Amino acid sequence: MIERRGTDPAVAMLRELRRRVPDAELVSARQAPWASVTYSGVKLSMEVRSAEADAVDRLLLDLPEMEWRLPGHLMADVAGMAAADEAGTTCLRIEALVLERD
């Protein structure tokens, strides 16, 4: 993962997810640099697994309004979706645009 000012945004984002879904297990994470004329940051794609379906459902409901603690960064856009597998584990996929703070 790419190291940015402050803390790696993917690491900080996973920490925030685990505050809401304590048993969240990271399955995969990707990030790619992103820039516009005015801003720079990263696009993040993260997949986590959890046995706590209720916690994941609450997280998805709160996702648009969540306050993210991402040192040196700002959450610009975030979306998620979840699906249960045959073992009853919930797979949560999150896509985010995280901008660097000045």
DRENLUM-85074 format. One record per residue (C-alpha): residue number from 1; residue in one letter; x, y, z. Coordinates in pm, 1 decimal. Layout:
BEGIN
+------+------+----------+----------+----------+
| resi | resn |        x |        y |        z |
+------+------+----------+----------+----------+
|  NUM |    A |        X |        Y |        Z |
...
+------+------+----------+----------+----------+
REM end
This chain:
BEGIN
+------+------+----------+----------+----------+
| resi | resn |        x |        y |        z |
+------+------+----------+----------+----------+
|    1 |    M |      0.0 |      0.0 |      0.0 |
|    2 |    I |    108.9 |    352.9 |    -69.6 |
|    3 |    E |    225.8 |    558.0 |    226.9 |
|    4 |    R |     77.7 |    908.8 |    235.8 |
|    5 |    R |     96.3 |   1203.0 |    472.8 |
|    6 |    G |      4.0 |   1103.8 |    824.7 |
|    7 |    T |   -122.1 |    747.8 |    806.3 |
|    8 |    D |   -184.6 |    516.7 |    514.5 |
|    9 |    P |   -553.2 |    584.5 |    435.3 |
|   10 |    A |   -631.5 |    214.1 |    382.9 |
|   11 |    V |   -493.9 |    126.5 |    727.6 |
|   12 |    A |   -687.3 |    412.9 |    887.2 |
|   13 |    M |  -1003.9 |    314.4 |    701.9 |
|   14 |    L |   -975.9 |    -47.8 |    818.1 |
|   15 |    R |   -924.8 |     74.1 |   1175.2 |
|   16 |    E |  -1245.3 |    279.1 |   1147.1 |
|   17 |    L |  -1437.6 |    -16.1 |   1002.9 |
|   18 |    R |  -1321.8 |   -234.3 |   1291.5 |
|   19 |    R |  -1453.9 |     21.0 |   1541.6 |
|   20 |    R |  -1799.3 |    -56.5 |   1400.4 |
|   21 |    V |  -1751.1 |   -423.2 |   1307.3 |
|   22 |    P |  -1492.8 |   -556.8 |   1555.6 |
|   23 |    D |  -1444.8 |   -897.3 |   1392.0 |
|   24 |    A |  -1390.5 |   -751.4 |   1042.5 |
|   25 |    E |  -1123.4 |   -956.6 |    868.2 |
|   26 |    L |   -946.2 |   -797.2 |    573.8 |
|   27 |    V |   -978.9 |  -1009.2 |    259.3 |
|   28 |    S |   -831.3 |   -766.5 |      6.6 |
|   29 |    A |   -741.3 |   -401.1 |    -32.4 |
|   30 |    R |   -630.2 |   -203.4 |   -334.7 |
|   31 |    Q |   -553.6 |    159.4 |   -376.8 |
|   32 |    A |   -457.4 |    367.9 |   -675.0 |
|   33 |    P |   -342.9 |    727.9 |   -692.7 |
|   34 |    W |   -611.4 |    974.7 |   -795.1 |
|   35 |    A |   -583.8 |   1342.1 |   -887.1 |
|   36 |    S |   -785.7 |   1627.0 |  -1029.9 |
|   37 |    V |   -679.4 |   1981.5 |  -1108.5 |
|   38 |    T |   -748.6 |   2080.3 |   -747.2 |
|   39 |    Y |   -711.6 |   1766.6 |   -532.9 |
|   40 |    S |   -502.2 |   1453.7 |   -498.0 |
|   41 |    G |   -564.0 |   1135.4 |   -308.2 |
|   42 |    V |   -634.5 |    765.7 |   -357.9 |
|   43 |    K |   -917.6 |    544.7 |   -474.0 |
|   44 |    L |   -960.3 |    259.4 |   -227.8 |
|   45 |    S |  -1130.3 |    -73.6 |   -276.9 |
|   46 |    M |  -1155.7 |   -293.9 |     30.4 |
|   47 |    E |  -1323.9 |   -624.9 |    104.0 |
|   48 |    V |  -1374.0 |   -750.5 |    458.7 |
|   49 |    R |  -1548.2 |  -1052.6 |    608.1 |
|   50 |    S |  -1752.9 |  -1065.7 |    927.3 |
|   51 |    A |  -1976.3 |  -1306.9 |   1114.7 |
|   52 |    E |  -2164.7 |  -1008.5 |   1261.2 |
|   53 |    A |  -2433.1 |   -949.9 |    997.0 |
|   54 |    D |  -2621.4 |   -699.9 |   1217.1 |
|   55 |    A |  -2308.5 |   -488.6 |   1267.4 |
|   56 |    V |  -2241.0 |   -488.5 |    892.6 |
|   57 |    D |  -2602.0 |   -386.5 |    821.2 |
|   58 |    R |  -2575.0 |    -96.6 |   1068.5 |
|   59 |    L |  -2246.3 |      8.4 |    912.9 |
|   60 |    L |  -2399.2 |     14.5 |    564.5 |
|   61 |    L |  -2689.3 |    227.1 |    688.1 |
|   62 |    D |  -2450.3 |    472.0 |    855.5 |
|   63 |    L |  -2189.1 |    472.4 |    578.4 |
|   64 |    P |  -2307.7 |    788.2 |    395.8 |
|   65 |    E |  -2300.8 |    995.3 |    717.2 |
|   66 |    M |  -2004.6 |    839.2 |    899.7 |
|   67 |    E |  -1730.3 |   1061.2 |   1032.1 |
|   68 |    W |  -1401.3 |    901.5 |    935.5 |
|   69 |    R |  -1083.5 |    955.2 |   1138.5 |
|   70 |    L |   -824.7 |    945.5 |    862.2 |
|   71 |    P |   -516.5 |   1143.4 |    974.2 |
|   72 |    G |   -392.6 |   1363.6 |    691.7 |
|   73 |    H |   -687.4 |   1266.0 |    471.8 |
|   74 |    L |  -1053.1 |   1341.1 |    409.2 |
|   75 |    M |  -1320.5 |   1093.5 |    297.3 |
|   76 |    A |  -1467.7 |   1244.9 |    -19.9 |
|   77 |    D |  -1694.4 |    960.3 |   -129.9 |
|   78 |    V |  -1773.3 |    614.6 |      2.2 |
|   79 |    A |  -2012.2 |    336.4 |    -95.5 |
|   80 |    G |  -2055.3 |    -20.4 |     16.8 |
|   81 |    M |  -2244.9 |   -338.8 |    -44.4 |
|   82 |    A |  -2268.2 |   -665.5 |    144.6 |
|   83 |    A |  -2361.6 |  -1022.7 |     67.3 |
|   84 |    A |  -2376.3 |  -1336.8 |    280.0 |
|   85 |    D |  -2199.7 |  -1650.4 |    164.2 |
|   86 |    E |  -2322.2 |  -2006.8 |    212.2 |
|   87 |    A |  -2139.9 |  -2033.4 |    547.7 |
|   88 |    G |  -2332.0 |  -1732.6 |    684.5 |
|   89 |    T |  -2032.7 |  -1499.9 |    673.4 |
|   90 |    T |  -2102.5 |  -1150.9 |    545.4 |
|   91 |    C |  -1867.8 |  -1011.8 |    280.7 |
|   92 |    L |  -1854.1 |   -633.1 |    274.1 |
|   93 |    R |  -1705.5 |   -445.3 |    -20.5 |
|   94 |    I |  -1629.6 |    -75.9 |     14.2 |
|   95 |    E |  -1519.8 |    167.8 |   -255.0 |
|   96 |    A |  -1390.1 |    507.4 |   -144.0 |
|   97 |    L |  -1222.2 |    823.1 |   -266.6 |
|   98 |    V |   -990.7 |    962.3 |     -0.7 |
|   99 |    L |   -831.7 |   1304.5 |    -52.2 |
|  100 |    E |   -511.4 |   1438.9 |     99.0 |
|  101 |    R |   -559.0 |   1730.7 |    336.0 |
|  102 |    D |   -345.0 |   2038.9 |    284.8 |
+------+------+----------+----------+----------+
REM end
